[in-house]
């Protein structure tokens, strides 16, 4: 047991596979796609038994942890909610990792969804994908993740002052002009983030707004068959003739992320598919408008609040058009920035906490025998 920022944390299984269970774990490793299935089941079951005051379990992974929880809670009256964070558990139609290509995973998730009291989708888009996967719609509630507290707190004119200071600092750090117009994409450098489409879009953007700087911020990854992904993107940019106008920042420390988002005119998410994306709410706290693809979960809020532009998936020309629309119209950018500040309230910790607690209360009320009579 440990404590961090006022919350209690319990390590239920910090060890490798149990030596006693090793033969069994090895036997089920391939069919269950999990190295420590029984080790984790026993550990979690022990935790549940040692904490009889538990009312509900929020499981941050439909598989494998939803499946593990299902077995751990057998015979114990404690319901669980399975959260779906990744597209691997969905039928999106945009990636070869989709559940439609994995019969075993489909079978296991069907069991999880059948036994779960509720299913947390991170966005309405994920809810639609879950229904397409076969999950029971009546169990699904779309509740996003919440902002880190370091991204909330600006009031009044503080935003404008912070943006101006951030622009000067970021421009100086990367040798840019003080009035540089920055379009930023801040993410893990992996293929699903659609950064090749942003680089292709840069050709169209720079043809009309040549002073624009495209900033790709994030640590590189090794991608099988490609190698260092940042180097791959640099080659793509050079071949497209825009290498000199794209800045690769590398990884950015968490406490500097807001500076980069505030310094930018546009924050863009060109992802092929994404269940949510929290960079856009983070940018919203600094009144930075956004351009996102329609296959990102965050597109629901961007569209609802008018805090940016939603564009077609895998379409560099439409992506460029959306970005140029903001860059060319300062009044529109200001209106979208103001809308972004309103949108960010949807992601405040207290907002999400109230939504979750309210939903949990509904679920416990539907249980025939709540564990603590809640």
C-alpha positions as CSV (number, residue, x, y, z in Angstrom):
1,X,0.0,0.0,0.0
2,X,1.2,3.5,-0.8
3,X,-0.1,7.0,-1.1
4,X,0.2,9.6,-3.9
5,X,-1.5,13.0,-4.1
6,X,-4.0,11.9,-1.5
7,X,-5.0,8.6,-3.1
8,X,-4.2,5.2,-1.8
9,X,-2.5,2.7,-4.1
10,X,-2.3,-1.1,-3.6
11,X,0.2,-3.2,-5.5
12,X,-1.7,-6.5,-5.8
13,X,0.8,-8.4,-7.9
14,X,4.2,-6.9,-8.2
15,X,6.0,-10.2,-8.8
16,X,6.6,-12.3,-11.8
17,X,4.6,-15.5,-12.4
18,X,4.1,-17.6,-9.3
19,X,6.6,-20.5,-9.3
20,X,3.8,-22.8,-8.2
21,X,1.6,-21.7,-11.0
22,X,4.3,-21.6,-13.7
23,X,3.4,-24.8,-15.5
24,X,-0.3,-23.7,-15.7
25,X,0.6,-20.2,-16.7
26,X,2.8,-21.5,-19.5
27,X,0.0,-23.8,-20.7
28,X,-2.5,-20.9,-21.0
29,X,-0.1,-18.2,-22.2
30,X,-1.0,-18.7,-25.9
31,X,-4.7,-19.2,-25.7
32,X,-5.2,-16.3,-23.2
33,X,-2.5,-14.0,-24.6
34,X,-1.4,-13.3,-21.0
35,X,1.7,-14.3,-19.1
36,X,0.4,-14.1,-15.5
37,X,-3.3,-14.9,-15.8
38,X,-3.7,-17.1,-12.7
39,X,-1.1,-15.2,-10.7
40,X,-3.1,-12.0,-11.2
41,X,-6.5,-13.7,-10.6
42,X,-5.3,-15.0,-7.2
43,X,-3.7,-11.7,-6.3
44,X,-6.8,-9.7,-7.2
45,X,-9.1,-12.1,-5.6
46,X,-7.1,-11.8,-2.4
47,X,-7.3,-8.0,-2.6
48,X,-11.1,-8.1,-3.0
49,X,-11.5,-10.5,0.0
50,X,-9.2,-8.4,2.2
51,X,-11.2,-5.2,1.4
52,X,-14.9,-6.1,2.0
53,X,-16.0,-2.5,1.9
54,X,-15.5,-2.3,-1.9
55,X,-18.7,-1.4,-3.7
56,X,-17.5,-1.5,-7.3
57,X,-14.3,-2.1,-9.3
58,X,-13.4,0.3,-12.1
59,X,-11.1,-1.8,-14.4
60,X,-9.0,0.2,-16.8
61,X,-8.7,-2.4,-19.4
62,X,-11.4,-4.6,-20.9
63,X,-8.8,-7.2,-21.8
64,X,-6.9,-8.7,-20.1
65,X,-7.9,-7.0,-16.8
66,X,-11.6,-7.2,-17.3
67,X,-11.3,-10.9,-18.0
68,X,-9.0,-11.3,-15.0
69,X,-11.5,-9.4,-12.8
70,X,-14.4,-11.5,-14.0
71,X,-12.6,-14.7,-12.7
72,X,-11.3,-12.9,-9.5
73,X,-14.8,-11.9,-8.5
74,X,-16.5,-15.3,-9.0
75,X,-18.7,-16.0,-5.9
76,X,-18.0,-12.5,-4.5
77,X,-20.8,-9.9,-4.8
78,X,-18.7,-7.0,-6.1
79,X,-19.6,-5.6,-9.6
80,X,-17.1,-4.2,-12.0
81,X,-17.0,-1.7,-14.8
82,X,-14.7,-2.4,-17.8
83,X,-13.1,0.7,-19.5
84,X,-12.1,0.5,-23.1
85,X,-9.0,2.7,-23.8
86,X,-7.5,1.3,-27.0
87,X,-8.7,0.6,-30.5
88,X,-7.3,-3.0,-30.2
89,X,-10.6,-3.9,-28.4
90,X,-12.8,-2.3,-31.1
91,X,-14.1,-2.8,-34.6
92,X,-13.1,0.5,-36.2
93,X,-12.3,-0.7,-39.7
94,X,-9.2,1.5,-39.8
95,X,-6.4,-0.8,-38.5
96,X,-5.2,-4.4,-38.8
97,X,-5.2,-4.6,-35.0
98,X,-9.0,-4.5,-34.9
99,X,-10.9,-7.0,-32.9
100,X,-12.6,-8.4,-36.1
101,X,-9.2,-10.1,-36.9
102,X,-8.8,-11.8,-33.5
103,X,-11.5,-14.5,-32.8
104,X,-10.0,-15.3,-29.4
105,X,-10.1,-11.7,-28.2
106,X,-13.7,-11.3,-29.5
107,X,-14.7,-14.4,-27.5
108,X,-13.0,-13.1,-24.3
109,X,-14.4,-9.6,-24.6
110,X,-17.9,-11.0,-25.2
111,X,-17.6,-12.7,-21.8
112,X,-16.3,-9.5,-20.1
113,X,-19.1,-7.4,-21.5
114,X,-21.7,-10.0,-20.5
115,X,-20.5,-10.1,-16.9
116,X,-19.6,-6.4,-16.4
117,X,-22.1,-4.1,-14.7
118,X,-21.1,-1.3,-17.0
119,X,-18.8,-0.5,-19.9
120,X,-17.0,2.8,-19.9
121,X,-16.4,4.3,-23.4
122,X,-14.0,7.3,-23.6
123,X,-16.2,9.0,-26.2
124,X,-19.5,8.6,-28.1
125,X,-17.4,7.4,-31.1
126,X,-16.0,4.6,-29.0
127,X,-19.6,3.8,-27.9
128,X,-20.6,3.4,-31.5
129,X,-17.5,1.2,-32.2
130,X,-18.3,-0.9,-29.1
131,X,-21.9,-1.5,-30.3
132,X,-20.5,-2.5,-33.7
133,X,-18.3,-5.0,-31.9
134,X,-21.3,-6.5,-30.2
135,X,-21.2,-5.0,-26.8
136,X,-24.6,-4.4,-25.2
137,X,-25.5,-0.7,-25.8
138,X,-27.6,-0.4,-22.6
139,X,-24.4,-1.1,-20.5
140,X,-22.2,1.5,-22.2
141,X,-21.7,5.1,-20.8
142,X,-19.4,7.6,-22.6
143,X,-17.3,9.3,-20.0
144,X,-13.9,10.7,-21.0
145,X,-10.7,10.9,-19.1
146,X,-10.0,14.0,-17.0
147,X,-7.3,16.7,-17.3
148,X,-4.3,16.6,-15.1
149,X,-4.7,19.4,-12.5
150,X,-1.6,21.1,-13.9
151,X,-3.7,22.0,-17.0
152,X,-6.5,23.9,-15.2
153,X,-6.7,27.3,-13.4
154,X,-6.4,30.2,-15.8
155,X,-8.9,33.1,-15.4
156,X,-9.6,36.3,-17.2
157,X,-6.7,37.8,-19.1
158,X,-4.2,35.3,-17.7
159,X,-4.6,33.1,-20.8
160,X,-3.5,35.9,-23.2
161,X,-0.5,36.8,-21.1
162,X,0.6,33.2,-20.8
163,X,0.2,32.6,-24.5
164,X,2.4,35.6,-25.3
165,X,5.1,34.5,-22.9
166,X,5.0,30.9,-24.1
167,X,5.3,32.1,-27.7
168,X,8.5,34.0,-26.9
169,X,10.0,31.2,-25.0
170,X,9.2,28.4,-27.4
171,X,10.3,30.5,-30.4
172,X,13.6,31.4,-28.8
173,X,14.3,27.7,-27.8
174,X,13.9,26.5,-31.3
175,X,15.5,29.5,-33.1
176,X,12.2,30.7,-34.6
177,X,11.1,34.2,-35.2
178,X,9.1,35.7,-32.4
179,X,6.0,36.0,-34.5
180,X,6.3,32.5,-35.9
181,X,2.9,30.9,-36.5
182,X,3.1,27.4,-35.1
183,X,1.0,24.4,-36.0
184,X,1.8,21.7,-33.4
185,X,1.1,18.0,-33.3
186,X,2.1,16.6,-29.9
187,X,2.0,12.8,-29.6
188,X,3.9,9.5,-29.5
189,X,5.6,9.1,-32.8
190,X,3.9,6.0,-34.2
191,X,2.1,5.3,-37.4
192,X,-1.4,5.5,-36.1
193,X,-0.9,9.2,-35.3
194,X,-1.1,10.0,-39.0
195,X,1.9,12.3,-39.0
196,X,2.7,11.4,-42.6
197,X,-0.6,13.0,-43.6
198,X,0.4,16.1,-41.6
199,X,3.7,16.3,-43.5
200,X,1.9,15.9,-46.8
201,X,-0.6,18.6,-45.7
202,X,2.3,20.9,-44.9
203,X,3.0,21.3,-48.6
204,X,-0.4,22.8,-49.1
205,X,-0.2,24.9,-45.9
206,X,3.2,26.4,-46.8
207,X,2.1,27.2,-50.3
208,X,-0.5,29.7,-48.9
209,X,1.1,30.6,-45.5
210,X,4.9,30.3,-46.0
211,X,5.7,31.6,-42.6
212,X,4.0,28.8,-40.8
213,X,6.1,26.3,-38.8
214,X,4.9,22.7,-38.5
215,X,6.1,21.4,-35.1
216,X,6.0,17.6,-34.4
217,X,6.6,17.1,-30.7
218,X,7.1,13.7,-29.1
219,X,9.7,11.1,-28.4
220,X,10.6,8.7,-31.2
221,X,9.8,5.0,-31.2
222,X,11.2,2.0,-33.0
223,X,8.7,0.7,-35.5
224,X,9.2,-2.8,-36.9
225,X,10.0,-2.6,-40.6
226,X,10.7,1.1,-40.4
227,X,13.2,1.7,-37.6
228,X,13.5,5.0,-35.8
229,X,10.2,6.7,-36.6
230,X,11.4,10.3,-36.2
231,X,14.1,9.6,-38.8
232,X,11.5,8.1,-41.0
233,X,9.4,11.2,-40.7
234,X,12.4,13.4,-41.5
235,X,13.0,11.5,-44.7
236,X,9.3,11.8,-45.6
237,X,9.5,15.6,-45.0
238,X,12.7,15.9,-47.0
239,X,11.1,14.0,-49.9
240,X,8.1,16.2,-49.8
241,X,10.3,19.3,-49.9
242,X,9.2,20.7,-46.5
243,X,12.0,19.4,-44.3
244,X,13.3,22.9,-43.4
245,X,9.8,24.0,-42.3
246,X,9.2,21.1,-39.9
247,X,10.6,21.2,-36.4
248,X,11.1,17.9,-34.5
249,X,11.3,18.8,-30.8
250,X,11.8,15.3,-29.4
251,X,10.2,14.5,-26.1
252,X,8.8,17.4,-24.1
253,X,8.8,17.2,-20.2
254,X,5.3,17.1,-18.8
255,X,5.6,20.5,-17.1
256,X,6.5,22.1,-20.4
257,X,3.7,20.7,-22.5
258,X,1.4,23.5,-21.8
259,X,4.0,26.1,-23.0
260,X,4.1,24.5,-26.4
261,X,0.4,24.2,-26.7
262,X,-0.1,27.8,-25.7
263,X,2.6,29.0,-28.1
264,X,0.8,27.4,-31.1
265,X,-1.9,28.9,-33.3
266,X,-3.3,25.5,-34.0
267,X,-3.0,22.1,-32.3
268,X,-3.7,19.3,-34.7
269,X,-4.5,15.6,-34.3
270,X,-4.3,13.8,-37.7
271,X,-4.6,10.4,-36.2
272,X,-5.9,7.5,-38.2
273,X,-7.9,6.3,-35.2
274,X,-7.9,7.3,-31.6
275,X,-10.4,6.5,-28.8
276,X,-10.1,10.0,-27.3
277,X,-6.9,12.2,-27.3
278,X,-6.2,14.3,-24.3
279,X,-3.9,16.8,-26.0
280,X,-6.8,18.7,-27.4
281,X,-8.4,19.4,-23.9
282,X,-4.9,20.3,-22.7
283,X,-4.6,22.8,-25.6
284,X,-8.1,24.1,-24.8
285,X,-6.9,25.2,-21.4
286,X,-4.7,27.7,-23.2
287,X,-7.4,28.7,-25.7
288,X,-5.6,27.1,-28.6
289,X,-8.1,25.9,-31.4
290,X,-7.7,22.5,-32.9
291,X,-8.0,20.5,-36.1
292,X,-8.7,16.8,-35.6
293,X,-9.7,13.9,-37.7
294,X,-13.3,12.5,-37.6
295,X,-12.0,9.2,-36.4
296,X,-10.7,10.6,-33.1
297,X,-12.9,10.4,-30.0
298,X,-12.2,14.0,-29.2
299,X,-13.9,15.1,-32.4
300,X,-17.3,14.9,-30.7
301,X,-16.4,17.7,-28.3
302,X,-14.5,19.8,-30.9
303,X,-17.6,19.7,-33.1
304,X,-20.1,20.3,-30.3
305,X,-18.3,23.3,-28.9
306,X,-17.0,24.7,-32.2
307,X,-13.5,24.8,-30.7
308,X,-11.8,23.8,-33.9
309,X,-12.3,22.0,-37.2
310,X,-13.1,18.3,-37.8
311,X,-11.6,16.9,-41.0
312,X,-11.7,13.7,-43.0
313,X,-9.5,10.8,-42.0
314,X,-6.3,10.2,-44.0
315,X,-6.9,13.2,-46.2
316,X,-4.0,15.6,-46.3
317,X,-5.8,18.2,-48.4
318,X,-8.8,18.4,-46.0
319,X,-6.4,18.5,-43.1
320,X,-4.5,21.4,-44.7
321,X,-7.8,23.2,-45.5
322,X,-8.9,22.9,-41.9
323,X,-5.6,24.3,-40.6
324,X,-5.6,27.1,-43.2
325,X,-9.1,28.1,-42.3
326,X,-7.9,29.0,-38.8
327,X,-4.6,30.5,-39.8
328,X,-6.2,32.8,-42.3
329,X,-9.1,34.1,-40.1
330,X,-7.9,35.6,-36.8
331,X,-11.5,36.4,-35.7
332,X,-12.5,32.7,-36.2
333,X,-9.4,31.6,-34.3
334,X,-10.4,33.8,-31.4
335,X,-13.9,32.5,-31.3
336,X,-12.6,28.9,-31.4
337,X,-10.1,29.7,-28.7
338,X,-12.9,31.0,-26.5
339,X,-15.0,28.0,-27.2
340,X,-12.0,25.8,-26.3
341,X,-11.9,27.4,-22.9
342,X,-15.5,26.5,-22.4
343,X,-15.0,22.9,-23.7
344,X,-12.2,22.3,-21.2
345,X,-14.8,22.3,-18.4
346,X,-16.1,19.0,-19.7
347,X,-12.7,17.5,-18.7
348,X,-12.1,19.0,-15.3
349,X,-11.4,16.3,-12.6
350,X,-14.5,17.3,-10.6
351,X,-16.7,17.0,-13.7
352,X,-15.5,13.5,-14.5
353,X,-15.6,12.5,-10.9
354,X,-19.3,13.5,-10.6
355,X,-20.2,11.7,-13.8
356,X,-18.5,8.5,-12.6
357,X,-19.9,8.6,-9.1
358,X,-23.4,9.2,-10.5
359,X,-23.1,6.3,-12.9
360,X,-21.7,4.0,-10.2
361,X,-24.7,4.9,-8.0
362,X,-27.1,3.9,-10.9
363,X,-25.2,0.6,-11.4
364,X,-25.3,-0.2,-7.7
365,X,-28.9,0.6,-7.5
366,X,-29.5,-2.0,-10.3
367,X,-27.6,-4.7,-8.4
368,X,-30.0,-7.1,-6.7
369,X,-27.7,-7.5,-3.7
370,X,-25.2,-4.6,-3.4
371,X,-22.3,-5.7,-1.3
372,X,-22.7,-3.0,1.3
373,X,-26.3,-2.2,0.8
374,X,-25.4,1.0,-1.2
